[in-house]
Amino acid sequence: MVAGAVSAPQGLRVAVYDRHWATAGGGEKYAGGIAEVLSHDNDVTLIATDEVDPEWLGERLALDLGRVTVAVVDECDPLERVS
């Protein structure tokens, strides 16, 4: 590394919550698009209240969600605890 050069920041851990991932509607397209873009440089997890296959979701929404993981949580758990 060259003296004085700034190294690229390490990726962040990002959680994108949507209670209705399984419906794959307009809101999920928007949230999924955010997840897709952020997944290029960060560790992205989709937080869901029901099982959802990111491959199916990406295909349905025309998004590349191959770099995201899914965490299924109880909908009564506070998001601060699960994220």
C-alpha positions in Angstrom: 0.0 0.0 0.0 1.3 3.4 -0.9 2.0 5.8 2.0 -1.0 8.1 2.5 -3.3 6.0 0.4 -6.7 5.3 1.9 -7.8 1.6 1.8 -11.3 0.7 0.7 -13.7 0.3 3.6 -14.7 -3.2 4.6 -18.2 -4.2 3.8 -20.9 -3.7 6.3 -23.5 -6.1 7.7 -26.8 -5.0 6.3 -30.3 -6.3 7.2 -33.3 -5.5 4.9 -36.6 -6.3 6.6 -39.9 -6.9 4.8 -42.7 -8.7 6.4 -44.1 -9.8 3.0 -41.1 -11.1 1.0 -43.2 -14.1 0.0 -45.7 -12.0 -1.9 -43.0 -10.6 -4.2 -45.0 -7.5 -4.9 -44.0 -3.9 -5.6 -42.7 -3.1 -2.1 -40.6 -6.2 -2.2 -39.2 -5.2 -5.6 -38.1 -1.9 -4.1 -36.6 -3.4 -0.9 -35.0 -6.2 -3.0 -33.5 -3.7 -5.3 -31.8 -2.0 -2.3 -30.6 -5.4 -1.1 -29.2 -6.3 -4.5 -27.2 -3.0 -4.8 -25.9 -3.2 -1.3 -24.9 -6.9 -1.7 -22.2 -5.9 -4.2 -20.0 -4.6 -1.4 -21.7 -5.7 1.8 -22.9 -8.8 3.7 -26.7 -8.5 3.2 -29.4 -10.5 5.0 -33.1 -10.4 4.2 -35.1 -10.6 7.4 -38.4 -12.4 6.8 -41.2 -13.7 9.0 -41.8 -16.7 6.7 -39.4 -18.9 4.7 -38.5 -17.4 1.3 -36.1 -18.7 -1.3 -33.8 -15.9 -2.4 -33.3 -17.6 -5.8 -37.1 -17.7 -6.4 -37.5 -14.2 -5.1 -34.8 -12.8 -7.3 -36.2 -14.6 -10.4 -39.7 -13.3 -9.6 -38.5 -9.7 -9.1 -35.9 -9.8 -11.9 -33.2 -9.1 -9.3 -29.8 -10.7 -8.6 -30.2 -11.9 -5.0 -27.5 -14.5 -5.3 -25.3 -12.8 -2.7 -27.9 -12.4 0.0 -28.9 -14.7 2.8 -32.3 -15.0 4.5 -33.0 -15.0 8.2 -36.4 -16.0 9.3 -37.6 -14.4 12.6 -40.7 -14.5 14.7 -42.8 -11.5 13.8 -43.2 -10.7 17.5 -39.4 -10.3 18.1 -38.2 -6.7 18.2 -36.2 -5.9 15.1 -33.4 -4.4 17.2 -32.8 -7.9 18.6 -32.8 -9.8 15.3 -30.9 -7.3 13.3 
